[in-house]
């Protein structure tokens, strides 16, 4: 899939969750990692979630739901680069008395 030729620059939008989207300038058809076919027309939006999943949103629905936040930058979360390093799980000590035999 070559999205550079089919759409404008990425911008950040929000509802409850942040997404990255770009408006299509020509038709786009692709199959996602789960085998679902997505089809968009000029004016529709190619939407990318923070987990990297992509889908097409019809223009009227997208513009009714999402609020523009500004241009996307290189700090957008990537599926390959976790945004927060999680510490190793700590072993919990039991507060219950040990059973006696």
Helices and strands as residue ranges (DSSP letters): E 11-14, E 18-23, E 28-31, E 37-40, E 45-48, E 54-57, H 59-65, E 67-71
